[in-house]
Amino acid sequence: MWSEWSSYMNAICHRPGTQIRTRTYADKRAAMAAHCTEHLEQQQQCTLEYIPKAVHRPPYPCCACDEAKFQFTFQGLWPKQSYPKDWSPEHLHWFDIIGAVHNEEYSLLNYSDIASDGLKQGPKRPENSRKPIAPIVSSNQPPPFAKLNIKRIMVQDVAYNDLSCPMATWSECSVTCGRNGIRRRTRTLLSNHRAVDQHRCQSLPLEETQPCYLNLCRM
């Protein structure tokens, strides 16, 4: 029985990409003894027809230029050959991995939101974990178990700002270690702005703060 087709691997916009699906013999020993030569992998071309639209995307080239880095750890107790359908594909969309998106239109950014807010973690939540997943097996066998741990190892987020009223860069963290730091950034309203820009900028905050999490302090 064939597995489901994998996610779009390298399709960009309307450029063709490749999808893969696999299958295995129910009885590998019998298949080897009978010298079976069935194809166990198929590929097909695909096109990414639907491009999710961004929400409130301003006409500027860069709206979230900093980044947050994450460490992914997949723990599974079954081999790919035994349960290929339930094995994580080599190429996944971001929301496939974390099991969540920032909004219903699958856009990673909302206006004035932090870029990685969907995985926002406080000092007491250093890691996120997906619910246990397991392939479907016969009822008389214990199901294999797997989980995906997501740990944020570096935080350097920026908000999705209106760049006609730009903020300064973030200040250094107020602490040198630990998870109780704060950093700030500000902006100044210039009097020579056009009236429409001045009105819009006056409705925006002139100072922003956010927590910063550094390595644990050594005792």
C-alpha positions as a Markdown table, in Angstrom:
| # | Residue | x | y | z |
|---|---|---|---|---|
| 1 | Met | 0.0 | 0.0 | 0.0 |
| 2 | Trp | 1.4 | 3.4 | -1.0 |
| 3 | Ser | 2.0 | 6.1 | 1.5 |
| 4 | Glu | 0.6 | 9.6 | 1.0 |
| 5 | Trp | 2.5 | 11.9 | -1.3 |
| 6 | Ser | 5.1 | 14.0 | 0.5 |
| 7 | Ser | 4.8 | 17.7 | 0.9 |
| 8 | Tyr | 5.9 | 20.0 | -1.9 |
| 9 | Met | 9.7 | 19.5 | -1.8 |
| 10 | Asn | 11.1 | 22.1 | -4.1 |
| 11 | Ala | 8.1 | 23.7 | -5.8 |
| 12 | Ile | 8.3 | 27.5 | -5.8 |
| 13 | Cys | 5.3 | 29.5 | -7.0 |
| 14 | His | 4.4 | 27.9 | -10.4 |
| 15 | Arg | 7.8 | 26.3 | -10.9 |
| 16 | Pro | 7.5 | 22.4 | -11.0 |
| 17 | Gly | 8.8 | 20.5 | -8.0 |
| 18 | Thr | 8.9 | 16.9 | -6.9 |
| 19 | Gln | 6.8 | 14.8 | -4.6 |
| 20 | Ile | 7.7 | 11.3 | -3.4 |
| 21 | Arg | 5.7 | 8.4 | -2.0 |
| 22 | Thr | 7.0 | 5.0 | -0.8 |
| 23 | Arg | 5.7 | 1.5 | 0.1 |
| 24 | Thr | 7.1 | -1.7 | 1.7 |
| 25 | Tyr | 6.5 | -5.4 | 1.3 |
| 26 | Ala | 4.2 | -6.8 | 4.0 |
| 27 | Asp | 6.4 | -9.8 | 4.3 |
| 28 | Lys | 9.9 | -8.8 | 3.3 |
| 29 | Arg | 11.4 | -12.3 | 3.7 |
| 30 | Ala | 8.8 | -13.8 | 1.4 |
| 31 | Ala | 9.3 | -11.0 | -1.1 |
| 32 | Met | 13.1 | -11.6 | -1.1 |
| 33 | Ala | 12.6 | -15.4 | -1.5 |
| 34 | Ala | 10.3 | -14.8 | -4.5 |
| 35 | His | 12.7 | -12.2 | -5.9 |
| 36 | Cys | 10.0 | -9.6 | -6.1 |
| 37 | Thr | 11.0 | -6.5 | -8.1 |
| 38 | Glu | 8.2 | -4.1 | -7.5 |
| 39 | His | 9.0 | -0.5 | -7.3 |
| 40 | Leu | 9.0 | 0.8 | -3.7 |
| 41 | Glu | 9.2 | 4.5 | -4.5 |
| 42 | Gln | 7.4 | 6.8 | -6.9 |
| 43 | Gln | 8.1 | 10.4 | -7.9 |
| 44 | Gln | 5.9 | 12.9 | -9.6 |
| 45 | Gln | 6.1 | 16.5 | -10.6 |
| 46 | Cys | 4.0 | 19.0 | -8.7 |
| 47 | Thr | 3.3 | 22.8 | -8.9 |
| 48 | Leu | 2.6 | 25.0 | -5.9 |
| 49 | Glu | -0.6 | 26.5 | -7.2 |
| 50 | Tyr | -1.8 | 28.1 | -4.0 |
| 51 | Ile | 0.5 | 30.8 | -2.6 |
| 52 | Pro | -0.8 | 31.9 | 0.9 |
| 53 | Lys | -1.2 | 35.7 | 0.9 |
| 54 | Ala | 0.5 | 37.8 | 3.6 |
| 55 | Val | -1.7 | 39.9 | 5.9 |
| 56 | His | -1.1 | 43.7 | 5.8 |
| 57 | Arg | 2.1 | 43.3 | 3.8 |
| 58 | Pro | 3.6 | 46.8 | 3.4 |
| 59 | Pro | 5.5 | 47.7 | 0.2 |
| 60 | Tyr | 8.9 | 47.4 | 1.7 |
| 61 | Pro | 11.6 | 44.8 | 1.0 |
| 62 | Cys | 12.3 | 43.8 | 4.6 |
| 63 | Cys | 9.9 | 43.8 | 7.5 |
| 64 | Ala | 11.4 | 41.2 | 9.8 |
| 65 | Cys | 15.1 | 41.1 | 9.3 |
| 66 | Asp | 16.2 | 39.6 | 12.6 |
| 67 | Glu | 15.6 | 35.9 | 13.5 |
| 68 | Ala | 15.1 | 33.3 | 16.1 |
| 69 | Lys | 16.8 | 30.0 | 15.9 |
| 70 | Phe | 15.3 | 26.7 | 17.0 |
| 71 | Gln | 16.6 | 23.2 | 17.7 |
| 72 | Phe | 14.4 | 20.3 | 16.6 |
| 73 | Thr | 14.8 | 16.8 | 18.1 |
| 74 | Phe | 12.7 | 14.0 | 16.6 |
| 75 | Gln | 12.5 | 10.8 | 18.7 |
| 76 | Gly | 10.9 | 7.8 | 17.1 |
| 77 | Leu | 10.8 | 4.1 | 17.9 |
| 78 | Trp | 10.2 | 2.7 | 14.5 |
| 79 | Pro | 12.3 | 2.6 | 11.3 |
| 80 | Lys | 11.4 | 4.3 | 8.1 |
| 81 | Gln | 11.3 | 1.0 | 6.3 |
| 82 | Ser | 8.6 | -0.4 | 8.6 |
| 83 | Tyr | 6.2 | 2.6 | 8.7 |
| 84 | Pro | 7.2 | 5.0 | 5.8 |
| 85 | Lys | 3.8 | 6.8 | 5.9 |
| 86 | Asp | 4.4 | 7.9 | 9.5 |
| 87 | Trp | 8.0 | 9.0 | 9.1 |
| 88 | Ser | 8.7 | 12.7 | 8.9 |
| 89 | Pro | 9.4 | 13.7 | 5.2 |
| 90 | Glu | 12.7 | 15.2 | 4.4 |
| 91 | His | 11.2 | 18.5 | 3.4 |
| 92 | Leu | 8.4 | 20.0 | 5.4 |
| 93 | His | 6.6 | 23.4 | 5.6 |
| 94 | Trp | 7.3 | 25.4 | 8.8 |
| 95 | Phe | 3.7 | 24.9 | 10.0 |
| 96 | Asp | 4.0 | 21.1 | 9.3 |
| 97 | Ile | 6.9 | 20.9 | 11.7 |
| 98 | Ile | 5.5 | 22.9 | 14.6 |
| 99 | Gly | 1.9 | 21.9 | 14.1 |
| 100 | Ala | 0.6 | 25.5 | 14.2 |
| 101 | Val | 0.5 | 28.7 | 12.2 |
| 102 | His | 0.3 | 32.3 | 13.1 |
| 103 | Asn | -3.0 | 32.9 | 11.4 |
| 104 | Glu | -5.7 | 31.2 | 9.4 |
| 105 | Glu | -4.3 | 32.3 | 6.1 |
| 106 | Tyr | -1.0 | 30.6 | 6.7 |
| 107 | Ser | 1.0 | 33.8 | 6.8 |
| 108 | Leu | 3.9 | 33.8 | 9.2 |
| 109 | Leu | 3.6 | 37.5 | 10.0 |
| 110 | Asn | 0.8 | 39.7 | 11.3 |
| 111 | Tyr | 1.1 | 43.5 | 11.4 |
| 112 | Ser | 3.1 | 44.6 | 14.5 |
| 113 | Asp | 3.5 | 40.9 | 15.7 |
| 114 | Ile | 6.8 | 39.4 | 16.6 |
| 115 | Ala | 8.0 | 37.1 | 13.8 |
| 116 | Ser | 8.2 | 33.9 | 15.8 |
| 117 | Asp | 5.3 | 34.7 | 18.2 |
| 118 | Gly | 3.7 | 31.4 | 17.3 |
| 119 | Leu | 6.4 | 29.7 | 19.3 |
| 120 | Lys | 6.8 | 32.3 | 22.0 |
| 121 | Gln | 8.2 | 30.7 | 25.2 |
| 122 | Gly | 8.7 | 32.3 | 28.6 |
| 123 | Pro | 11.4 | 31.5 | 31.2 |
| 124 | Lys | 9.3 | 28.7 | 32.6 |
| 125 | Arg | 8.7 | 27.1 | 29.2 |
| 126 | Pro | 12.1 | 26.4 | 27.6 |
| 127 | Glu | 10.7 | 23.8 | 25.2 |
| 128 | Asn | 7.6 | 22.9 | 23.3 |
| 129 | Ser | 6.6 | 19.4 | 22.4 |
| 130 | Arg | 4.2 | 18.0 | 19.9 |
| 131 | Lys | 1.7 | 15.4 | 21.1 |
| 132 | Pro | 2.8 | 11.8 | 20.8 |
| 133 | Ile | 2.3 | 10.4 | 17.3 |
| 134 | Ala | 2.2 | 6.8 | 16.3 |
| 135 | Pro | 1.4 | 4.8 | 13.1 |
| 136 | Ile | -1.7 | 2.6 | 12.9 |
| 137 | Val | -0.8 | -1.0 | 13.8 |
| 138 | Ser | -2.8 | -4.1 | 14.6 |
| 139 | Ser | -4.6 | -4.0 | 17.9 |
| 140 | Asn | -2.5 | -6.8 | 19.5 |
| 141 | Gln | 0.7 | -4.9 | 19.1 |
| 142 | Pro | 1.9 | -1.9 | 21.3 |
| 143 | Pro | 2.0 | 1.2 | 19.1 |
| 144 | Pro | 5.4 | 2.8 | 18.4 |
| 145 | Phe | 5.9 | 6.2 | 19.9 |
| 146 | Ala | 7.5 | 9.4 | 18.7 |
| 147 | Lys | 7.7 | 13.0 | 19.7 |
| 148 | Leu | 9.1 | 16.2 | 18.4 |
| 149 | Asn | 10.8 | 18.6 | 20.8 |
| 150 | Ile | 11.3 | 22.2 | 19.8 |
| 151 | Lys | 13.7 | 24.3 | 21.8 |
| 152 | Arg | 14.4 | 28.0 | 21.1 |
| 153 | Ile | 18.2 | 28.4 | 21.3 |
| 154 | Met | 18.5 | 32.1 | 20.2 |
| 155 | Val | 16.1 | 35.0 | 20.3 |
| 156 | Gln | 16.5 | 38.0 | 18.0 |
| 157 | Asp | 13.0 | 39.0 | 16.9 |
| 158 | Val | 11.7 | 42.1 | 15.3 |
| 159 | Ala | 8.2 | 43.3 | 14.9 |
| 160 | Tyr | 6.5 | 43.6 | 11.5 |
| 161 | Asn | 6.7 | 47.4 | 11.4 |
| 162 | Asp | 5.6 | 50.3 | 9.2 |
| 163 | Leu | 9.0 | 51.3 | 7.9 |
| 164 | Ser | 7.9 | 54.8 | 7.2 |
| 165 | Cys | 8.2 | 55.3 | 11.0 |
| 166 | Pro | 11.2 | 53.2 | 11.7 |
| 167 | Met | 12.4 | 52.1 | 15.1 |
| 168 | Ala | 16.0 | 52.2 | 16.2 |
| 169 | Thr | 17.8 | 48.9 | 16.7 |
| 170 | Trp | 17.3 | 47.0 | 19.9 |
| 171 | Ser | 19.5 | 47.9 | 22.8 |
| 172 | Glu | 21.7 | 45.3 | 24.5 |
| 173 | Cys | 20.0 | 43.1 | 27.0 |
| 174 | Ser | 19.8 | 44.6 | 30.5 |
| 175 | Val | 21.4 | 41.4 | 32.0 |
| 176 | Thr | 24.5 | 39.5 | 31.0 |
| 177 | Cys | 23.0 | 36.1 | 31.8 |
| 178 | Gly | 19.8 | 34.5 | 32.9 |
| 179 | Arg | 16.2 | 35.0 | 31.7 |
| 180 | Asn | 15.1 | 38.2 | 33.4 |
| 181 | Gly | 16.5 | 40.7 | 31.0 |
| 182 | Ile | 14.8 | 43.5 | 29.1 |
| 183 | Arg | 15.8 | 45.3 | 25.9 |
| 184 | Arg | 14.4 | 48.5 | 24.5 |
| 185 | Arg | 14.2 | 50.4 | 21.2 |
| 186 | Thr | 12.8 | 53.9 | 20.4 |
| 187 | Arg | 11.9 | 56.1 | 17.5 |
| 188 | Thr | 11.6 | 59.9 | 17.1 |
| 189 | Leu | 8.8 | 61.7 | 15.3 |
| 190 | Leu | 10.3 | 64.2 | 12.9 |
| 191 | Ser | 8.4 | 67.5 | 12.3 |
| 192 | Asn | 9.2 | 67.6 | 8.6 |
| 193 | His | 7.2 | 64.5 | 7.8 |
| 194 | Arg | 4.3 | 64.8 | 5.5 |
| 195 | Ala | 1.0 | 65.3 | 7.2 |
| 196 | Val | -0.3 | 61.9 | 6.4 |
| 197 | Asp | 2.8 | 60.2 | 7.7 |
| 198 | Gln | 2.8 | 62.4 | 10.8 |
| 199 | His | -0.7 | 61.4 | 11.6 |
| 200 | Arg | 0.1 | 57.7 | 11.2 |
| 201 | Cys | 3.3 | 57.9 | 13.1 |
| 202 | Gln | 1.6 | 59.7 | 16.0 |
| 203 | Ser | -0.6 | 56.6 | 16.6 |
| 204 | Leu | 2.4 | 54.3 | 16.9 |
| 205 | Pro | 4.4 | 53.8 | 20.2 |
| 206 | Leu | 7.7 | 55.7 | 20.5 |
| 207 | Glu | 9.2 | 53.0 | 22.7 |
| 208 | Glu | 9.0 | 49.2 | 22.8 |
| 209 | Thr | 10.4 | 46.7 | 25.2 |
| 210 | Gln | 10.6 | 42.9 | 25.1 |
| 211 | Pro | 12.2 | 40.2 | 27.4 |
| 212 | Cys | 15.5 | 38.7 | 26.4 |
| 213 | Tyr | 16.6 | 35.3 | 27.4 |
| 214 | Leu | 20.4 | 34.5 | 27.7 |
| 215 | Asn | 22.4 | 31.5 | 28.8 |
| 216 | Leu | 21.9 | 30.5 | 32.4 |
| 217 | Cys | 24.2 | 32.2 | 34.9 |
| 218 | Arg | 27.0 | 30.2 | 36.4 |
| 219 | Met | 26.9 | 29.6 | 40.1 |
